[in-house]
Amino acid sequence: MCSQMITVKRVHRTLVWFRGKDLRVSDHEPLIKALEDGEVIPLFVFDPYFFHPLRARKLPHRMQFLLESISELADNLASHGSRLVCVSGSSVAVVPELVQKWGVTQVFAHRWTEPFGRIRDARIADALSVPFKLYEGETLHPPGTLRTGKGAPYSVFTPFSKALRSQARISAPLPPPESITPVPEVALSDSENIPALEDLGIERNPSLQNGGETAARHRLKLFLKTHASSYASGRDQLGASATSRLSADIKFGTLSVRSIWEKIAPLKTETSAESIETFKTELIWRDFAYSTLWDRPEVLKQPFRPQWEGFPWQNDPEDWKAWTEGRTGYPVIDAAARELRETGFVHNRARMITASFLCKHLLIDYRRGESHFLKYLTDGDWAQNNAGWQWSAGSGCDAQPYFRVFNPFSQGEKFDPEGKYVRRWIPEIKLLPSRYIYRPWTAPEAVLDKAGISLGGDYPLPIVDHAMARERFLRVAKAHLKRNE
Ligand SMILES: Cc1cc2nc3c(=O)[nH]c(=O)nc-3n(C[C@H](O)[C@H](O)[C@H](O)COP(=O)(O)OP(=O)(O)OC[C@H]3O[C@@H](n4cnc5c(N)ncnc54)[C@H](O)[C@@H]3O)c2cc1C
């Protein structure tokens, strides 16, 4: 008998299913592994769960970014000799059907953390007659795998972050393939066009970031060159745009998170060390949000802390309208509301201040704010948005304690003393001197006249008194949490 083992490589026809969180050719493990096994069919399914016009219109900014990113992915695949096969229909029905029809022998994709994605994947795995392999890559470290000494999920960020830094092996990103096998005719003939934004009844917003791998790489390059080394001091400056603006790229996977981690590390010098570590910590906050959602999928519907169940939110419709329209009379809150609707983005500090204001000053359920953000944020992400809202309300995992109520004046004055952010988004008050910019109603008549401002006319007077609202929230929250202890 021959002692030498001869390995015969099996030739597969692999369906590589791109699913809106990995819209790239670089660092795409399912694609690379599929190519090692033989022939590849790249697929995107336009599932009515997201793409029915009535659904799509509920997330106009994400749709715009997503469609641009899918188009660029299709171009990139074509430039590698392949094609993105696009089909419409419910994934649960369509994928098993196409696998049969196209003679596919295995299906590869990236794993999703969200509960509905997990349920979808379990149903598809059941319906498939071939192996369905899910790869990691959405996060730095697979969610649900870091555990405390007692084997429990982490509920405090700092030990989670320490564990990730010491235990995670964040491997180097994979290069894009040199070429990809051509798509067989049987699949090509089923391919449909990528829908246009207008087909979904969405008007293009020219102020949004561009989607796609090229724009993402450009943003990363710019950040590394400009603000990365001073991120620690710049990140909180409301008027400065000194953060990476990579959130939508990470969300839609036009850049993999580990490729960002890899690119930022070499910038660490004696002077930039704090900034580089702070930036990495933000990426770990993202992993923490994903891990929490993995272990506690119910957080998308209910508070992480059970004591918050049944909280007596007031949900006043007039207050809600003022908050969503940017007419609360609190400039920093109104600036965030207008930035959100106009550009699909809000600075992190402004997200925290405005979320706190909605829940604590206005006593409006954080879930309403969460869905409003999900509607308009281009980076709107189930895990991070839920974590951000529950952190702000006080109901979340390692949240801001309920008794810390952000002061919308001092936050503004501290993080943007000249009021650049506010002036940009609220032209009605842009001529006010800086000392009044966060409290226009305290300006003397003569100053208001000079700045051409009619308070209560062009720009509203505050809809609530800060001190009263703070005191009211503390009273209500203390009583509720005590009852539910
Ligand atoms: C109420 C609220 C809602 C939020 N909703 C979302 C959301 O839907 N999608 C989203 O991506 N982020 C969300 N965040 C987190 C954060 O505000 C954004 O990630 C950040 O502002 C994006 O800008 P950037 O890419 O320039 O961030 P950078 O400061 O450059 O950070 C780099 C990356 O780290 C991650 N990150 C940064 N801060 C956080 C954080 N606090 N928690 C988790 N991850 C973070 C993001 O992926 C970000 O792109 C929310 C925060 C709050 C307070």
The ligand as an SDF file (V2000), in Angstrom:
LIG
                    3D

 53 58  0  0  0  0  0  0  0  0999 V2000
  -28.6210   56.9810   21.0660 C   0  0  0  0  0  0  0  0  0  0  0  0
  -27.4950   56.3990   20.2350 C   0  0  0  0  0  0  0  0  0  0  0  0
  -27.7900   55.7020   19.0670 C   0  0  0  0  0  0  0  0  0  0  0  0
  -26.7530   55.1690   18.2890 C   0  0  0  0  0  0  0  0  0  0  0  0
  -27.0690   54.4820   17.1440 N   0  0  0  0  0  0  0  0  0  0  0  0
  -26.0760   53.9400   16.3850 C   0  0  0  0  0  0  0  0  0  0  0  0
  -26.3920   53.2210   15.2000 C   0  0  0  0  0  0  0  0  0  0  0  0
  -27.5530   53.0010   14.8550 O   0  0  0  0  0  0  0  0  0  0  0  0
  -25.3590   52.7470   14.4470 N   0  0  0  0  0  0  0  0  0  0  0  0
  -24.0530   52.9630   14.7960 C   0  0  0  0  0  0  0  0  0  0  0  0
  -23.1510   52.5470   14.0650 O   0  0  0  0  0  0  0  0  0  0  0  0
  -23.7400   53.5930   15.9450 N   0  0  0  0  0  0  0  0  0  0  0  0
  -24.6990   54.1000   16.7380 C   0  0  0  0  0  0  0  0  0  0  0  0
  -24.3740   54.7870   17.8810 N   0  0  0  0  0  0  0  0  0  0  0  0
  -22.9540   54.8450   18.3000 C   0  0  0  0  0  0  0  0  0  0  0  0
  -22.1710   56.0610   17.7630 C   0  0  0  0  0  0  0  0  0  0  0  0
  -22.8780   57.2450   17.9850 O   0  0  0  0  0  0  0  0  0  0  0  0
  -21.8360   55.9710   16.2840 C   0  0  0  0  0  0  0  0  0  0  0  0
  -21.2590   54.7160   15.9950 O   0  0  0  0  0  0  0  0  0  0  0  0
  -20.8330   57.0450   15.8720 C   0  0  0  0  0  0  0  0  0  0  0  0
  -21.3240   58.3250   16.1660 O   0  0  0  0  0  0  0  0  0  0  0  0
  -20.5640   56.9440   14.3810 C   0  0  0  0  0  0  0  0  0  0  0  0
  -19.6740   57.9330   13.9660 O   0  0  0  0  0  0  0  0  0  0  0  0
  -18.1970   57.5670   13.5280 P   0  0  0  0  0  0  0  0  0  0  0  0
  -18.2090   56.4430   12.5600 O   0  0  0  0  0  0  0  0  0  0  0  0
  -17.5510   58.8280   13.0930 O   0  0  0  0  0  0  0  0  0  0  0  0
  -17.6040   57.0490   14.8830 O   0  0  0  0  0  0  0  0  0  0  0  0
  -16.0920   56.9490   15.4920 P   0  0  0  0  0  0  0  0  0  0  0  0
  -16.0740   57.8230   16.6530 O   0  0  0  0  0  0  0  0  0  0  0  0
  -15.1210   57.2620   14.3910 O   0  0  0  0  0  0  0  0  0  0  0  0
  -16.0070   55.4630   15.9440 O   0  0  0  0  0  0  0  0  0  0  0  0
  -15.5600   54.3990   15.0890 C   0  0  0  0  0  0  0  0  0  0  0  0
  -16.5770   53.2940   15.0730 C   0  0  0  0  0  0  0  0  0  0  0  0
  -16.7340   52.7220   16.3560 O   0  0  0  0  0  0  0  0  0  0  0  0
  -18.0840   52.3320   16.5630 C   0  0  0  0  0  0  0  0  0  0  0  0
  -18.6400   53.1240   17.6680 N   0  0  0  0  0  0  0  0  0  0  0  0
  -18.3260   54.3860   18.0140 C   0  0  0  0  0  0  0  0  0  0  0  0
  -19.0010   54.7630   19.1160 N   0  0  0  0  0  0  0  0  0  0  0  0
  -19.7630   53.7210   19.4710 C   0  0  0  0  0  0  0  0  0  0  0  0
  -20.6900   53.4900   20.5190 C   0  0  0  0  0  0  0  0  0  0  0  0
  -20.9470   54.4100   21.4480 N   0  0  0  0  0  0  0  0  0  0  0  0
  -21.3220   52.2970   20.5810 N   0  0  0  0  0  0  0  0  0  0  0  0
  -21.0760   51.3450   19.6610 C   0  0  0  0  0  0  0  0  0  0  0  0
  -20.2010   51.5020   18.6460 N   0  0  0  0  0  0  0  0  0  0  0  0
  -19.5510   52.6710   18.5440 C   0  0  0  0  0  0  0  0  0  0  0  0
  -18.8300   52.6600   15.2890 C   0  0  0  0  0  0  0  0  0  0  0  0
  -18.8990   51.5100   14.4820 O   0  0  0  0  0  0  0  0  0  0  0  0
  -17.9690   53.7450   14.6700 C   0  0  0  0  0  0  0  0  0  0  0  0
  -18.0910   53.8570   13.2780 O   0  0  0  0  0  0  0  0  0  0  0  0
  -25.3950   55.3330   18.6890 C   0  0  0  0  0  0  0  0  0  0  0  0
  -25.1180   56.0270   19.8710 C   0  0  0  0  0  0  0  0  0  0  0  0
  -26.1450   56.5600   20.6280 C   0  0  0  0  0  0  0  0  0  0  0  0
  -25.8130   57.3170   21.8830 C   0  0  0  0  0  0  0  0  0  0  0  0
  1  2  1  0
  2  3  1  0
  2 52  2  0
  3  4  2  0
  4  5  1  0
  4 50  1  0
  5  6  2  0
  6  7  1  0
  6 13  1  0
  7  8  2  0
  7  9  1  0
  9 10  1  0
 10 11  2  0
 10 12  1  0
 12 13  2  0
 13 14  1  0
 14 15  1  0
 14 50  1  0
 15 16  1  0
 16 17  1  0
 16 18  1  0
 18 19  1  0
 18 20  1  0
 20 21  1  0
 20 22  1  0
 22 23  1  0
 23 24  1  0
 24 25  2  0
 24 26  1  0
 24 27  1  0
 27 28  1  0
 28 29  2  0
 28 30  1  0
 28 31  1  0
 31 32  1  0
 32 33  1  0
 33 34  1  0
 33 48  1  0
 34 35  1  0
 35 36  1  0
 35 46  1  0
 36 37  1  0
 36 45  1  0
 37 38  2  0
 38 39  1  0
 39 40  1  0
 39 45  2  0
 40 41  1  0
 40 42  2  0
 42 43  1  0
 43 44  2  0
 44 45  1  0
 46 47  1  0
 46 48  1  0
 48 49  1  0
 50 51  2  0
 51 52  1  0
 52 53  1  0
M  END
$$$$
